[in-house]
Amino acid sequence: MKIADMHCDTISEIWESRKRDSPQQLSQNNLQIDIQKMKKSGYLLQNFAMYVDLGKGLDPFAYVLELIDVFIDEMEKNKNDISVIKTYEEIAENEQQGKMSALMTIEEGGCCKGDIGNLEKLYQLGARMMTLTWNYPNELASPNLFDNSKGLTEKGFLFIERMEQLGIIIDVSHLSDAGFWDIAGNTNKPFVASHSNARALCGHCRNLTDDMIRTIAERGGVIGLNYYGCFLNETNDSHSSAARMAAHARHMLNVGGSECLGLGSDFDGIGGELEIQDCSQMHKLVDAFERQHFTNTEIENVLYRNVMRVYRELL
């Protein structure tokens, strides 16, 4: 079993733990992701989000640089097991050396403070994917939890143009519906939703409509299946079951085709009652897929092949 996961908030949790003087380590911890747990499930690649909460009132660019320092430090301490990648070729090189791969992503385009120079600096530091928003409006766009009718700002359009030029994958998770369609109509490359589910099965605004799923698929992008119960269940129940995850996966594959779906756990950013409690338990999702009669090819596509296809094209 190989796993490629497009989103986790583990670095932010480690950053928080250091601030509390009770530091967690990526090698082994009581979080949902660590090196030892990933090894148990055969991880090929993990995207590590530098998640910036604008509500903390910190300088957002200084904040994201601190998170990147933590990420680089943890990668260096675990360099025998995992290595940062900036190109697709490096994923294969790491696999040949028996290492997992780590891709740095940014969750909250507002960390750039509307300055394209800051975006370029993040690229130089290794960022290869970014959401335009988290849950707050910023200089670039509006999030879906704020106002789904407000799209990209003038500066937001400039950012997505520069992101495509640099090679930073545009991530529409958390973005308003209007912002989604602004990106769909004003970009040339595939884009992704790193951790979103199907709105047809759970009406939460964080999820994607069938039209959105089809659009991402038609553009050659990929959607990361989110494990959070409130994005899985129509009743806003935080209980997350593998069967419900498989139901969302089946729906999205039926709508968008066999290449539209990957994984986007949101581990270390989600709570509630989780059947898959951490990344060592990915066999439970495979079991749920098999119970719902997914083919072996469909399972492998969702677990890693579809994400690898997009990275082959964009990284």
C-alpha positions in Angstrom: 0.0 0.0 0.0 1.3 3.5 -1.0 -0.3 6.7 0.4 0.0 10.3 -0.9 -1.9 12.7 1.4 -2.4 16.3 0.1 -3.1 18.0 3.5 -2.2 17.9 7.1 -1.7 20.5 9.9 1.0 18.7 11.8 3.7 21.4 11.5 1.3 24.0 13.1 0.7 21.6 15.9 4.4 21.1 16.5 4.9 24.9 16.3 2.1 25.3 19.0 3.7 22.7 21.2 7.0 24.5 21.1 5.3 27.7 22.2 3.9 25.7 25.2 7.4 24.4 26.1 6.1 20.8 25.6 7.5 20.2 22.1 6.2 17.4 20.0 8.6 15.7 17.5 7.7 14.6 14.0 9.6 11.4 14.5 7.2 10.1 17.1 4.4 12.0 18.9 0.8 11.8 20.2 -0.6 13.6 17.1 -2.3 12.0 14.1 0.8 12.1 11.9 4.4 11.1 12.7 7.2 9.3 10.9 6.6 5.9 12.6 2.8 6.0 12.0 3.4 6.9 8.3 5.8 4.0 7.9 3.1 1.6 9.1 0.8 2.6 6.3 3.5 2.8 3.6 3.4 6.5 3.0 4.9 7.7 -0.3 4.3 11.4 0.2 2.8 13.8 2.7 1.9 17.4 2.0 2.7 19.5 5.1 0.7 22.7 5.3 2.1 25.8 6.8 -1.3 26.7 8.3 -1.6 30.4 9.2 -4.4 31.5 11.5 -5.0 35.2 10.9 -7.1 35.3 14.0 -4.0 35.0 16.2 -3.2 38.7 15.3 0.4 37.9 14.5 2.3 39.3 11.5 1.2 36.7 9.0 4.4 36.6 7.0 6.7 36.4 10.0 4.3 33.7 11.3 4.6 31.5 8.1 8.4 31.9 8.2 8.4 30.5 11.7 6.3 27.5 10.6 8.7 26.9 7.7 11.7 27.0 10.2 9.9 24.3 12.2 9.3 22.3 9.0 12.9 22.5 7.8 14.2 21.6 11.3 11.9 18.5 11.6 12.9 17.4 8.1 16.6 17.7 8.9 16.2 15.7 12.1 14.4 13.0 10.2 16.4 13.1 6.9 17.1 9.4 6.9 13.3 8.7 6.7 11.8 11.6 4.8 13.1 14.3 2.5 11.6 17.6 1.1 10.7 17.5 -2.5 10.3 20.5 -4.9 10.1 18.5 -8.2 8.3 15.3 -9.2 11.6 13.6 -10.0 12.7 13.9 -6.4 9.7 11.8 -5.3 11.0 8.8 -7.3 14.6 9.5 -6.0 13.4 9.3 -2.4 11.4 6.2 -3.0 14.5 4.5 -4.5 16.4 5.5 -1.4 13.7 4.1 0.9 12.6 7.5 2.0 9.2 9.2 2.2 8.7 12.6 0.5 7.4 15.8 2.0 5.9 18.7 0.0 5.6 22.1 1.6 2.2 23.9 1.1 0.7 27.1 2.4 -2.8 27.3 3.9 -3.8 30.9 3.9 -2.7 33.2 1.0 -3.2 36.1 3.4 0.2 35.3 4.9 1.7 37.1 1.9 -0.1 40.4 2.9 -0.9 41.1 -0.7 2.8 41.3 -1.7 3.8 39.1 -4.7 7.4 39.4 -3.5 6.4 37.5 -0.4 4.8 34.8 -2.6 8.1 34.6 -4.6 10.0 34.2 -1.4 7.8 31.3 -0.3 8.4 29.6 -3.6 12.2 30.0 -3.1 11.8 28.4 0.3 10.1 25.4 -1.2 6.4 26.1 -1.2 4.7 24.4 -4.1 1.0 24.7 -3.3 -1.2 27.4 -1.7 -4.8 28.1 -0.8 -5.8 31.7 -1.4 -7.7 31.8 1.9 -8.4 29.9 5.1 -11.5 31.1 7.0 -10.9 34.8 6.9 -11.3 37.3 4.0 -7.9 38.7 3.0 -6.3 40.8 0.2 -6.8 38.0 -2.3 -10.2 36.5 -1.9 -13.2 35.6 0.3 -13.5 32.2 2.0 -16.6 30.0 1.7 -17.3 30.4 5.5 -17.5 34.2 5.0 -19.3 35.1 1.8 -19.7 32.5 -1.0 -20.8 35.2 -3.4 -17.5 37.2 -3.2 -14.7 36.0 -5.5 -11.1 37.1 -6.1 -9.9 40.6 -5.7 -7.9 42.4 -8.3 -4.8 41.4 -6.4 -6.0 37.8 -6.2 -6.1 37.6 -10.0 -2.5 38.9 -10.1 -1.5 36.2 -7.5 -3.0 33.3 -9.4 -1.2 34.4 -12.6 2.1 34.5 -10.8 1.4 31.2 -9.0 1.0 29.5 -12.4 4.2 31.2 -13.7 6.2 30.1 -10.7 4.9 26.6 -10.4 2.8 27.0 -7.1 -0.2 24.7 -7.4 -3.5 26.6 -6.9 -5.6 25.0 -4.1 -9.3 26.0 -4.0 -10.1 24.4 -0.6 -11.6 27.0 1.7 -12.2 29.4 -1.2 -15.7 30.9 -1.9 -17.8 29.5 -4.7 -17.4 32.7 -6.6 -13.6 32.5 -6.1 -13.6 28.9 -7.4 -15.3 30.0 -10.6 -12.9 33.0 -10.9 -10.0 30.5 -10.8 -11.7 28.1 -13.2 -12.2 30.8 -15.7 -8.8 32.6 -15.4 -6.1 29.9 -15.2 -4.5 27.6 -17.7 -3.1 24.7 -15.6 -4.8 22.1 -13.5 -5.7 23.2 -10.0 -6.6 21.2 -6.9 -8.9 21.1 -3.9 -6.5 19.5 -1.4 -9.0 18.7 1.4 -12.7 18.9 0.3 -15.6 16.5 0.0 -18.9 16.3 -2.0 -21.6 18.8 -1.2 -24.2 16.5 -2.7 -23.7 14.1 0.2 -22.9 16.8 2.9 -24.2 20.3 2.3 -21.4 22.1 4.1 -20.1 25.1 2.2 -16.5 23.7 2.5 -17.5 20.9 0.1 -17.6 20.9 -3.7 -20.7 20.9 -5.9 -20.9 18.3 -8.6 -20.2 21.1 -11.2 -17.0 22.0 -9.3 -16.0 18.3 -9.1 -16.5 18.0 -12.9 -14.6 21.2 -13.6 -11.6 20.1 -11.5 -11.6 16.7 -13.3 -12.0 18.3 -16.8 -9.1 20.6 -16.0 -6.9 17.6 -15.0 -6.8 18.4 -11.3 -7.4 16.3 -8.3 -9.5 16.5 -5.1 -8.3 15.4 -1.7 -10.8 13.4 0.3 -11.2 15.0 3.7 -11.6 12.8 6.8 -13.5 15.3 9.0 -16.9 14.1 10.1 -18.6 17.5 9.7 -17.6 17.5 6.0 -18.9 13.9 5.6 -22.2 13.8 7.4 -25.3 15.8 6.4 -26.3 16.1 10.1 -23.0 18.0 10.9 -22.0 15.1 13.1 -18.3 15.1 13.9 -18.2 11.2 13.8 -16.0 10.2 10.9 -16.4 6.7 9.5 -14.4 5.0 6.8 -17.7 3.9 5.2 -18.9 7.5 4.9 -15.5 8.5 3.4 -15.9 5.7 0.9 -19.4 6.9 0.0 -18.0 10.4 -0.7 -15.2 8.8 -2.7 -17.6 6.8 -4.8 -19.8 9.8 -5.5 -16.9 12.0 -6.6 -15.5 9.3 -8.9 -18.9 8.8 -10.4 -19.2 12.5 -11.1 -15.6 13.3 -12.1 -14.2 10.1 -13.3 -11.5 7.7 -12.2 -8.6 10.3 -12.1 -10.3 13.1 -10.1 -9.8 11.9 -6.5 -6.9 11.5 -4.0 -6.5 11.9 -0.2 -6.5 15.0 1.9 -6.9 13.8 5.4 -6.7 17.2 7.3 -5.0 15.2 10.0 -3.9 17.3 13.0 -6.5 19.8 12.0 -9.5 17.7 12.8 -11.2 16.3 15.9 -14.3 14.4 16.7 -14.9 10.7 16.8 -12.6 9.3 14.1 -12.7 5.7 13.0 -9.3 6.3 11.3 -7.7 7.8 14.3 -4.3 8.5 12.8 -2.2 7.8 9.7 -1.2 4.4 10.8 -4.7 3.1 10.3 -5.1 3.7 6.6 -5.9 0.0 6.1 -9.4 0.8 7.5 -10.1 3.0 4.5 -8.9 0.4 2.1 -11.2 -2.1 3.8 -14.1 0.3 3.4 -13.3 0.7 -0.3 -13.2 -3.0 -0.8 -16.5 -3.5 1.0 -18.1 -0.9 -1.4 -16.7 -2.9 -4.3 -14.0 -0.4 -5.5 -11.6 -2.1 -7.9 -7.9 -2.5 -7.1 -7.2 0.2 -9.8 -9.7 2.6 -8.3 -8.2 2.1 -4.8 -4.6 2.7 -6.0 -5.7 5.7 -8.0 -7.2 7.3 -4.9 -4.5 6.3 -2.5 -1.6 7.8 -4.6 -1.7 7.5 -8.4 -4.0 10.4 -9.1 -2.0 12.8 -7.0 1.2 11.6 -8.5 -0.2 12.2 -12.0 -0.9 15.9 -11.2 2.5 16.3 -9.5 4.2 14.8 -12.6 2.6 17.6 -14.7 2.9 20.5 -12.3 6.0 20.1 -10.2 
